Every structure is written in structure tokens, then in C-alpha cells.
Amino acid sequence: MTVLPTQARLAQAYAVTRGATRRTLLLDSEALALATGAARVFVKAENLQRAGSFKLRGAFWRLSVLDAEERARGVVAYSSGNFAQGLAAAGRDLGVPVTIVMPVDAPEVKRRATEAFGARVVLSHHGDRPREEVASDLAKRLAAEEGLALLHPFDDPEIVAGQAGAGLEALEQLAEAGALPDVVLCPAGGGGLMGGVALALRAAVPEVRLIAVEPAGYDGMGESLRRGERVRVAGGATICDALQATMPGEATLAACRAAGVEGVAVTDAEAAAGMRAGFEALKLVLEPSGAVAIGAALSGRVPLDGATVLIFATGGNIPFDRFAAQLLRET
């Protein structure tokens, strides 16, 4: 049975990580409120976090709880890009050597940024196999051969605890604005952020509705929550490269189940609409995966009439040409 991080552990992780992370903006958007029928819409701009996404929070906390021997030997993890950058940045801050196994078809901009933070990047070639499966296998082999501590990008209670800082910080900012959320929309891939945010928000606002937003075809968290067990989904083509986990982690699913999370899936067109709205209404540059929660709000899939809504915009690691191309998609 998975042991969930306690509220005390979430607070401890936030106390440590807030010194290494930015207090990202919480934007009060009249435009999104008008478009969705909500009373107020707040967007937590984690794309403005160091390393371009929320991932630094969980990565920094996970490295902080390594023992001295593990820190000296270094760590290895697999990632298609955002966790890679967050872990590389945290490793540089804390003096921990970091090796990242990255699928060969991961965005080049994310690989270059990971290397720029000082991490060693090893590319995995997956062929017809699921790319996360192949990258994970290679990371395990490197850990065994080189004596590195093997870290999982999301299926780890300490990662969940660290990512919860985004939710705890949003709660502080909402209190400053004199608001409490009725509905929270948060992107989910493996579920580390969703799990941490859900535990933090459910404890603070017991009646809040918590929605995990995933790309169509990669709605493993939503399906698992509906069926009451971990489910692997088929996957397929998607513009949301950072949300291609085909099954949630044990720790992340346990956190989401305990907090009463619901799931909703969005199309590529809806993710692109979220990117456009983020740019036009909020002046934010978002990658498709970082914009899915905005897309879900605009889609009408979740009733928001009269509600106070908190949306997490989670990543902005995208090259200009791809960003521009997605904004020109028909939505």
C-alpha cells in the first residue's frame, strides 16, 4: 500500500523549496471569466518557474532528501524534457551530478536546455515500443552499472510532496486576493503535480472540485480514477509531448484517489485553443501540455458558471516556430 505524504510533509517540502523557486504569478483573468461564465478565473503561471515548468519544485525536494552517499554518486532519471530540466537545475543548485535518459524524439530545445544546466543526457531509441518504457529501462540499467540513485519523474511520494508547493503557494496568493477556489483544473501526465496539488487543496478547501486534465488518448489518470485501479491507455498522436504517460504512478493515483480527483480529456485543438488564450488573454507563452487546463476550461467540459476557478498553466518550454505554428491551428 502506498504511503501518502502527510500535510506536515507537504509543508516541510514547501518550506525548503520556496527558497530555490520563484513565487510564480497568480493571474486574475477577466477575459477567461467572461469566456467560461465563471465568476473569477485565476491562472497559476508555472511556465514562468525556473527551468520553464513546475518540475523544479519536486526535483529540488527529491534531491534534498537524498543521503550523503547518494548525493556524491549522483542520480539518473528518464524524462522527455520538463522534469529533465527541473532535475538538472536542482542538481546544479545542490551539487548533485545528474544523468537524464531522454527519448531520441524529445524536443531538441528541451535536450539543449537540460545540457545547459550541466546534466549528462543519454538518448534512448524506442522504435515501436512506448518511449517512456524504453527510457525507463535504460535509466535502470545505468543506475545498476554506474551506482547512481534511480529517480522516477513522478511515481514517488517525495516528488508528489515537492510538487504540492505549487498548490500551497496558490492558496497563499488566493488568500491575498480574498478568494477560495470552487474548481481547480490541473494538467496531468504521470500525475505528480496533480497529486500534490490535490492533497494540498483538498485539506485547505474541503468542498473544492479537483479536475485532472489530460490529452485524449493519454487519459490514464482519468480512466484509472473511474475504474478504481491503475489502467494503461493506448496513447497515440498528440501535440502534448510532456503528457504522454500511458499509465499513472502508484503514488500519484493514490494521492488523486484520496483527494477525490476527477478526470477530463481534451483534444489537440482544445490544447491549442488554451495556448492561444494564454497568449492573447494572459500574455503567456505555453507549450501545448502546459495549456491543456485552460483548454478544458474553455471547452465547456466542466461547468464553471458562477464559480471561482483556479487553473494551473504548467510549462512554457517550446521553440518559437512550434509555438507560432500551434497558434495558427484551427480551433
Rosetta blueprint (number, residue, H / E / L):
1 M L
2 T L
3 V L
4 L L
5 P L
6 T L
7 Q H
8 A H
9 R H
10 L H
11 A H
12 Q H
13 A H
14 Y H
15 A H
16 V H
17 T H
18 R L
19 G L
20 A L
21 T L
22 R L
23 R L
24 T L
25 L L
26 L E
27 L E
28 D E
29 S L
30 E H
31 A H
32 L H
33 A H
34 L H
35 A H
36 T H
37 G L
38 A L
39 A L
40 R E
41 V E
42 F E
43 V E
44 K E
45 A E
46 E H
47 N H
48 L H
49 Q L
50 R H
51 A H
52 G H
53 S E
54 F L
55 K H
56 L H
57 R H
58 G H
59 A H
60 F H
61 W H
62 R H
63 L H
64 S H
65 V L
66 L L
67 D L
68 A H
69 E H
70 E H
71 R H
72 A H
73 R H
74 G L
75 V E
76 V E
77 A E
78 Y E
79 S L
80 S L
81 G L
82 N H
83 F H
84 A H
85 Q H
86 G H
87 L H
88 A H
89 A H
90 A H
91 G H
92 R H
93 D H
94 L H
95 G L
96 V L
97 P L
98 V E
99 T E
100 I E
101 V E
102 M E
103 P E
104 V L
105 D L
106 A L
107 P L
108 E H
109 V H
110 K H
111 R H
112 R H
113 A H
114 T H
115 E H
116 A H
117 F L
118 G L
119 A L
120 R E
121 V E
122 V E
123 L E
124 S E
125 H L
126 H L
127 G L
128 D L
129 R L
130 P L
131 R H
132 E H
133 E H
134 V H
135 A H
136 S H
137 D H
138 L H
139 A H
140 K H
141 R H
142 L H
143 A H
144 A H
145 E H
146 E H
147 G L
148 L L
149 A E
150 L E
151 L L
152 H L
153 P L
154 F L
155 D L
156 D L
157 P H
158 E H
159 I H
160 V H
161 A H
162 G H
163 Q H
164 A H
165 G H
166 A H
167 G H
168 L H
169 E H
170 A H
171 L H
172 E H
173 Q H
174 L H
175 A H
176 E H
177 A L
178 G L
179 A L
180 L L
181 P L
182 D L
183 V E
184 V E
185 L E
186 C E
187 P E
188 A L
189 G L
190 G L
191 G L
192 G H
193 L H
194 M H
195 G H
196 G H
197 V H
198 A H
199 L H
200 A H
201 L H
202 R H
203 A H
204 A H
205 V L
206 P L
207 E L
208 V L
209 R E
210 L E
211 I E
212 A E
213 V E
214 E E
215 P E
216 A L
217 G L
218 Y L
219 D L
220 G H
221 M H
222 G H
223 E H
224 S H
225 L H
226 R H
227 R H
228 G L
229 E L
230 R L
231 V L
232 R L
233 V L
234 A L
235 G L
236 G L
237 A L
238 T L
239 I L
240 C L
241 D H
242 A H
243 L H
244 Q L
245 A L
246 T L
247 M L
248 P L
249 G L
250 E H
251 A H
252 T H
253 L H
254 A H
255 A H
256 C H
257 R H
258 A H
259 A H
260 G L
261 V L
262 E E
263 G E
264 V E
265 A E
266 V E
267 T L
268 D H
269 A H
270 E H
271 A H
272 A H
273 A H
274 G H
275 M H
276 R H
277 A H
278 G H
279 F H
280 E H
281 A H
282 L H
283 K L
284 L L
285 V L
286 L L
287 E L
288 P H
289 S H
290 G H
291 A H
292 V H
293 A H
294 I H
295 G H
296 A H
297 A H
298 L H
299 S H
300 G L
301 R L
302 V L
303 P L
304 L L
305 D L
306 G L
307 A L
308 T E
309 V E
310 L E
311 I E
312 F E
313 A E
314 T L
315 G E
316 G L
317 N L
318 I L
319 P L
320 F H
321 D H
322 R H
323 F H
324 A H
325 A H
326 Q H
327 L H
328 L L
329 R L
330 E L
331 T L
